[in-house]
């Protein structure tokens, strides 16, 4: 079967990028002919990509008939401006947030993708067409599929909803048009579908389907580790205010479970402020820490500021000084898979809703217990693990009181003891392997596109 998968971005770093790369890899391994339309410019890094080139009619025609077990990466020629939901630097592009695009820039981006997808469909005639995000993928697919008398499904991701559709009416209109013309809409969690349905009207909601994202269970595996002198608790993800890492840094001083360290893995525009906050907390500079909270990322971090202003007491500052905090930087999946299994817990402190919680699934696959807020799709991951482990309330915390509740959750997990954590970690890995492998995700996604 030939599958066309459109994705507007790259193949590493963020959740939707990793999702795209792994389902493409899984389909190729399963013997399908995959046409992956995205903006990745370093295709040689990915061993599942057999061909890469520009997505135009000449290239599509040259690729010829269906080739089982091949993945061709085709880049729509969009120019130098890469529209993104959350700003970051991208080599070779001028990144610009969707909400900051001019109408002309958005029209150019959309028209370039529609022309490329139309040419690929006409020349390569895929059996299934799958696009991603609420905007602009579904709208692009609608125009291309109307021109070629084909159909498509779309899979939702959280960033487009939060950082484009909810913020500007033009994106709500594009999302409504694109989703309502899809043969089916897939969401990574019940929350994701409900959140999108609360904003985007249309009949698409009647037949929507949950297909959880996954994790690489061959890459992320448990290890036979020995009891550490200082258990490591970690965060892995983007360093932006909406991910709530500042709450995790503050929660350190409210823990009581003995020696530990905190490792903050990731990159992003809030990194400098987070490092400054960690330093101020470690040295007991309460005034400096409060000033950083009041400044935030341009918007005050109100929960953190209120907590620090309440004077948490000398015991809090003593504990902050006892717990080392490190920032090793960005780790791609290979290096991360070598380090993640050695953590004793992984905390996902997100302030904003998460469509799923891929990093929590990766931690579980490594036998590491994830600690997550009781909200959105990330909370569904925690609830599924708690149910399987038979330990309700072990892994989830109250997002309405994140600092104290997160600290209590860390204490619960570390208080289990090393051997009990290993036992529960093995059980968590079984859940991840059964429910969240990329092979399972790829099969379910393709079934949604072909049923």
ZAMARGU-4260 file (C-alpha; in steps of 0.2 Angstrom, whole numbers, plus 5000, padded with zeros to 4 digits):
<rodrens>
0) 5000/5000/5000 | 5006/5018/4996 | 5004/5030/5010 | 5005/5049/5009 | 5009/5057/5026
5) 5010/5076/5026 | 5019/5085/5040 | 5023/5103/5040 | 5039/5102/5050 | 5055/5092/5054
10) 5058/5074/5060 | 5066/5077/5077 | 5064/5087/5093 | 5046/5090/5096 | 5032/5077/5099
15) 5023/5078/5082 | 5040/5077/5073 | 5045/5061/5082 | 5027/5054/5079 | 5029/5057/5061
20) 5046/5049/5060 | 5041/5034/5069 | 5025/5030/5060 | 5034/5032/5044 | 5048/5020/5049
25) 5035/5008/5055 | 5025/5008/5039 | 5041/5006/5029 | 5046/4991/5040 | 5029/4984/5037
30) 5032/4984/5019 | 5022/4999/5014 | 5028/5012/5001 | 5028/5029/5011 | 5028/5046/5004
35) 5033/5058/5018 | 5030/5076/5014 | 5039/5087/5026 | 5052/5101/5028 | 5067/5090/5035
40) 5083/5095/5026 | 5094/5083/5034 | 5086/5067/5028 | 5103/5057/5028 | 5101/5056/5047
45) 5086/5045/5046 | 5090/5027/5041 | 5072/5024/5035 | 5073/5037/5022 | 5077/5030/5005
50) 5075/5045/4994 | 5074/5064/4997 | 5070/5078/4985 | 5058/5092/4981 | 5040/5089/4981
55) 5035/5093/4963 | 5028/5085/4948 | 5044/5080/4940 | 5051/5071/4956 | 5034/5063/4959
60) 5034/5056/4941 | 5052/5050/4942 | 5048/5040/4958 | 5036/5029/4947 | 5026/5015/4954
65) 5023/5008/4971 | 5039/5001/4979 | 5036/4990/4994 | 5046/4995/5009 | 5052/5012/5003
70) 5051/5029/5011 | 5053/5044/5000 | 5054/5061/5009 | 5048/5075/4998 | 5050/5094/5003
75) 5036/5106/4997 | 5046/5122/4991 | 5039/5134/5004 | 5054/5146/5003 | 5063/5152/5019
80) 5049/5156/5031 | 5044/5141/5041 | 5027/5144/5051 | 5028/5137/5068 | 5016/5137/5083
85) 5029/5141/5097 | 5045/5151/5091 | 5062/5142/5091 | 5077/5143/5079 | 5077/5131/5064
90) 5093/5130/5054 | 5090/5135/5036 | 5073/5143/5040 | 5067/5160/5046 | 5054/5153/5059
95) 5039/5164/5061 | 5024/5160/5073 | 5008/5157/5063 | 4999/5171/5073 | 5013/5183/5066
100) 5011/5178/5048 | 5004/5191/5036 | 4990/5186/5025 | 5002/5185/5010 | 5014/5174/5019
105) 5001/5162/5024 | 4994/5162/5007 | 5011/5158/5000 | 5014/5144/5012 | 4997/5136/5009
110) 4997/5138/4990 | 5015/5130/4989 | 5009/5115/4999 | 4993/5113/4990 | 5002/5113/4973
115) 5015/5101/4979 | 5003/5089/4987 | 4992/5090/4972 | 5006/5085/4960 | 5012/5071/4972
120) 4994/5064/4972 | 4991/5065/4954 | 5008/5057/4949 | 5009/5044/4963 | 4991/5040/4967
125) 4992/5035/4986 | 4980/5023/4994 | 4979/5033/5010 | 4982/5051/5013 | 4985/5057/5031
130) 4989/5075/5037 | 4993/5082/5054 | 4988/5097/5065 | 4972/5107/5065 | 4980/5120/5054
135) 4986/5121/5040 | 4988/5103/5036 | 4969/5098/5035 | 4965/5113/5024 | 4979/5110/5013
140) 4974/5092/5011 | 4956/5098/5007 | 4961/5108/4993 | 4973/5095/4986 | 4961/5081/4988
145) 4946/5091/4980 | 4957/5094/4965 | 4962/5076/4963 | 4945/5068/4969 | 4953/5059/4983
150) 4950/5058/5002 | 4961/5061/5018 | 4961/5059/5037 | 4969/5070/5049 | 4977/5068/5066
155) 4976/5082/5079 | 4991/5089/5089 | 4989/5101/5104 | 5000/5115/5099 | 4990/5121/5084
160) 4974/5122/5094 | 4982/5131/5108 | 4994/5143/5099 | 4984/5146/5083 | 4966/5141/5082
165) 4961/5148/5099 | 4971/5164/5096 | 4965/5170/5078 | 4948/5168/5069 | 4957/5165/5053
170) 4964/5149/5059 | 4948/5144/5067 | 4940/5145/5049 | 4954/5135/5041 | 4953/5122/5055
175) 4934/5121/5053 | 4935/5119/5034 | 4949/5106/5034 | 4943/5095/5048 | 4925/5095/5041
180) 4931/5089/5024 | 4941/5075/5032 | 4935/5057/5030 | 4940/5054/5048 | 4948/5064/5062
185) 4960/5056/5074 | 4966/5062/5091 | 4980/5056/5103 | 4968/5056/5118 | 4950/5058/5123
190) 4955/5075/5130 | 4963/5080/5113 | 4946/5077/5104 | 4936/5085/5117 | 4947/5100/5117
195) 4946/5102/5098 | 4928/5099/5098 | 4925/5113/5111 | 4932/5125/5099 | 4931/5119/5081
200) 4913/5116/5075 | 4907/5103/5062 | 4901/5085/5059 | 4919/5079/5060 | 4916/5076/5079
205) 4903/5062/5076 | 4916/5049/5069 | 4932/5055/5078 | 4943/5041/5085 | 4957/5040/5098
210) 4973/5033/5093 | 4987/5036/5106 | 5004/5042/5100 | 5018/5030/5105 | 5036/5027/5109
215) 5050/5017/5102 | 5050/5002/5113 | 5066/4995/5105 | 5075/5011/5109 | 5067/5015/5126
220) 5070/4999/5136 | 5073/4996/5155 | 5091/4993/5161 | 5097/4982/5176 | 5102/4997/5186
225) 5109/4997/5204 | 5103/5007/5218 | 5110/5025/5216 | 5117/5035/5231 | 5107/5050/5225
230) 5091/5046/5216 | 5089/5057/5200 | 5072/5065/5196 | 5071/5072/5178 | 5062/5083/5167
235) 5063/5081/5148 | 5055/5093/5135 | 5055/5111/5129 | 5061/5124/5141 | 5046/5136/5139
240) 5035/5143/5153 | 5020/5133/5148 | 5029/5117/5152 | 5029/5122/5170 | 5048/5118/5174
245) 5048/5133/5186 | 5035/5124/5197 | 5046/5109/5197 | 5062/5119/5202 | 5052/5126/5216
250) 5044/5110/5221 | 5062/5103/5225 | 5062/5113/5242 | 5046/5105/5247 | 5051/5087/5245
255) 5057/5077/5261 | 5062/5060/5254 | 5080/5061/5257 | 5095/5063/5245 | 5090/5067/5227
260) 5095/5077/5212 | 5085/5085/5198 | 5090/5084/5180 | 5082/5096/5168 | 5084/5090/5150
265) 5079/5101/5135 | 5081/5117/5126 | 5070/5133/5123 | 5068/5151/5125 | 5065/5151/5143
270) 5081/5141/5147 | 5091/5157/5153 | 5078/5162/5166 | 5076/5144/5172 | 5094/5143/5176
275) 5094/5159/5185 | 5079/5154/5195 | 5087/5137/5199 | 5103/5147/5205 | 5093/5159/5215
280) 5083/5145/5224 | 5099/5135/5227 | 5108/5150/5236 | 5092/5156/5245 | 5091/5172/5236
285) 5072/5174/5239 | 5071/5191/5233 | 5079/5187/5217 | 5069/5171/5214 | 5053/5182/5217
290) 5059/5195/5205 | 5062/5181/5192 | 5044/5174/5195 | 5036/5191/5193 | 5045/5194/5177
295) 5043/5177/5170 | 5044/5176/5151 | 5036/5193/5149 | 5021/5187/5158 | 5022/5184/5177
300) 5022/5167/5184 | 5008/5170/5196 | 5008/5153/5205 | 5026/5153/5208 | 5027/5171/5213
305) 5013/5168/5226 | 5022/5153/5233 | 5038/5162/5235 | 5029/5178/5242 | 5021/5167/5256
310) 5038/5164/5264 | 5040/5145/5263 | 5052/5145/5278 | 5070/5141/5282 | 5068/5122/5280
315) 5062/5125/5262 | 5078/5135/5258 | 5089/5122/5266 | 5082/5108/5256 | 5084/5118/5240
320) 5102/5120/5244 | 5104/5101/5247 | 5097/5096/5230 | 5109/5099/5215 | 5100/5104/5199
325) 5109/5101/5182 | 5104/5107/5164 | 5113/5095/5152 | 5105/5103/5137 | 5095/5095/5122
330) 5096/5076/5120 | 5090/5068/5104 | 5081/5051/5106 | 5097/5041/5104 | 5107/5049/5119
335) 5091/5051/5129 | 5087/5033/5128 | 5104/5029/5136 | 5101/5041/5150 | 5082/5040/5153
340) 5082/5022/5161 | 5094/5028/5175 | 5082/5041/5182 | 5071/5036/5196 | 5056/5046/5191
345) 5052/5058/5177 | 5041/5073/5180 | 5030/5081/5167 | 5025/5098/5176 | 5015/5105/5161
350) 5004/5120/5165 | 4994/5120/5148 | 4985/5105/5142 | 4995/5091/5133 | 4987/5081/5119
355) 4995/5065/5125 | 5011/5064/5134 | 5024/5055/5124 | 5039/5058/5135 | 5029/5049/5149
360) 5026/5034/5138 | 5045/5034/5134 | 5049/5034/5153 | 5037/5020/5156 | 5044/5010/5142
365) 5061/5012/5151 | 5054/5006/5168 | 5054/5024/5175 | 5039/5030/5184 | 5032/5046/5176
370) 5024/5059/5188 | 5010/5069/5178 | 4997/5082/5182 | 4979/5076/5182 | 4973/5086/5167
375) 4972/5083/5148 | 4980/5069/5138 | 4995/5068/5150 | 4984/5064/5164 | 4976/5050/5154
380) 4994/5042/5153 | 4996/5043/5172 | 4978/5036/5175 | 4981/5021/5163 | 4997/5017/5173
385) 4990/5019/5190 | 4975/5008/5185 | 4987/4994/5178 | 4998/4995/5194 | 4983/4995/5205
390) 4990/5011/5214 | 4978/5025/5212 | 4985/5042/5215 | 5003/5037/5215 | 5009/5046/5199
395) 4997/5060/5197 | 4996/5077/5205 | 4984/5091/5207 | 4987/5105/5194 | 4978/5118/5204
400) 4992/5117/5218 | 5006/5111/5207 | 5021/5115/5218 | 5016/5106/5234 | 5006/5093/5225
405) 5021/5089/5214 | 5033/5088/5228 | 5021/5076/5237 | 5021/5065/5221 | 5040/5065/5220
410) 5040/5060/5239 | 5028/5046/5236 | 5038/5038/5221 | 5055/5040/5230 | 5048/5034/5246
415) 5043/5017/5238 | 5061/5011/5239 | 5073/5006/5226 | 5067/4988/5224 | 5048/4992/5224
420) 5051/5006/5211 | 5060/4993/5200 | 5045/4981/5202 | 5033/4994/5197 | 5044/5000/5183
425) 5044/4983/5175 | 5025/4983/5176 | 5024/5001/5168 | 5036/4995/5154 | 5024/4981/5150
430) 5010/4994/5148 | 5020/5004/5137 | 5025/4989/5126 | 5007/4983/5124 | 4998/5000/5122
435) 5011/5013/5115 | 5023/5005/5103 | 5025/5014/5086 | 5020/4998/5077 | 5003/4998/5086
440) 5001/5016/5083 | 5005/5015/5064 | 4993/5000/5062 | 4979/5009/5070 | 4982/5025/5061
445) 4982/5016/5044 | 4966/5007/5049 | 4958/5023/5052 | 4963/5029/5035 | 4957/5014/5025
450) 4942/5007/5034
</rodrens>
